[in-house]
Amino acid sequence: MYAVFEDGSHQYRVQEGDFIQVDRRQGPAGTDVVFSKVLLFAGDGEPTFGAPTIEGASVNAKIASHFRAKKIIIQKFRRRKNMRRRRGHRQYYTTVQITSFATAS
């Protein structure tokens, strides 16, 4: 059985036990997280599609760890204008483990 859910502007296809990386969530490791914008449930029988989401369905997860991505460099340059900018950025992420699905019954 798998589900597709939306978090922020990203969609994730997950099964129970999967580890995924989502944008930063508050809380220490071991805290429960609920994703309520479920777009699809599929498994043994017919898949269930949402329009746009499935009412009452959710994906439950547990925070595993927090980390920061590799630094990216943002450079801006305009020729002949003596304009140069250089900035770095490291995005915060959270690794979560999918624990269970709750379907609308």
C-alpha atoms as one frame of an Amber mdcrd trajectory, in Angstrom:
protein
   0.000   0.000   0.000   1.256   3.476  -0.829   0.029   7.050  -0.650   0.758
  10.338  -2.397   0.556  13.430  -0.221   1.392  17.111  -0.580   3.564  19.075
   1.811   4.323  22.668   0.942   4.721  22.716  -2.815   6.082  19.142  -3.056
   4.322  15.816  -3.575   5.703  12.585  -2.102   4.917   8.939  -2.893   5.481
   6.899   0.279   5.009   3.481   1.833   5.110   2.525   5.494   8.674   2.552
   6.804  10.032   4.973   4.174  12.386   7.782   5.149  11.821  11.066   3.282
  13.241  14.563   3.542  10.768  17.421   3.938  11.186  21.102   4.705  12.121
  21.913   8.299   9.618  20.872  10.984   9.740  22.036  14.575  10.307  19.491
  17.311  12.945  17.066  18.528  13.563  13.611  17.083  10.731  11.223  17.914
   7.956  13.822  17.585   4.908  12.753  15.565   4.001  14.607  12.352   0.691
  14.344  10.472   0.359  15.119   6.760  -3.316  15.713   6.023  -3.269  16.686
   2.322  -3.490  13.142   0.932  -4.027  13.041  -2.835  -4.045   9.266  -3.485
  -4.244   5.939  -1.673  -3.423   2.766  -3.605  -2.786  -0.798  -2.629  -4.373
  -4.176  -3.230  -7.672  -3.031  -4.733  -8.759   0.039  -6.639  -6.884   3.278
  -5.894  -8.694   6.127  -4.128  -8.227   9.542  -5.702  -8.917  12.859  -4.022
 -10.624  15.829  -5.611  -8.251  17.525  -4.791  -7.660  15.742  -1.454  -9.188
  12.736   0.302 -11.374  13.935   3.184 -10.352  12.542   6.583  -7.245  10.759
   5.293  -3.772  11.368   6.686  -0.214  10.074   6.610   1.446   9.730  10.019
   5.199  10.069  10.433   7.861  10.441  13.101  10.757  12.910  12.985  14.053
  11.029  12.617  16.581  13.887  12.353  17.265  17.451  11.251  20.007  18.534
   8.883  21.140  21.302   6.552  21.791  20.804   2.856  25.047  21.515   1.107
  25.785  25.230   0.659  24.780  26.772  -2.647  26.324  29.988  -3.951  24.159
  32.696  -5.482  26.050  35.116  -7.713  24.693  38.175  -9.472  26.722  40.064
 -12.035  25.951  42.945 -14.363  28.556  43.669 -16.947  30.064  47.118 -17.167
  28.114  48.317 -14.085  30.627  47.416 -11.344  27.892  45.272  -9.714  28.800
  41.895  -8.218  26.986  40.068  -5.411  27.905  36.729  -3.873  25.755  35.058
  -1.234  25.575  31.576   0.215  22.546  29.633   1.444  22.022  26.356   3.313
  18.454  25.037   3.410  17.105  23.333   6.560  15.494  19.907   6.130  13.922
  17.278   8.360  14.084  13.527   7.794  10.840  11.771   8.729   9.918   8.081
   8.831   6.420   7.121   7.643   4.729   5.111  10.376   1.126   4.593   9.238
  -1.761   5.644   7.029  -5.194   6.694   8.252  -7.935   6.349   5.666 -11.368
   7.934   5.678 -13.787   5.126   6.541
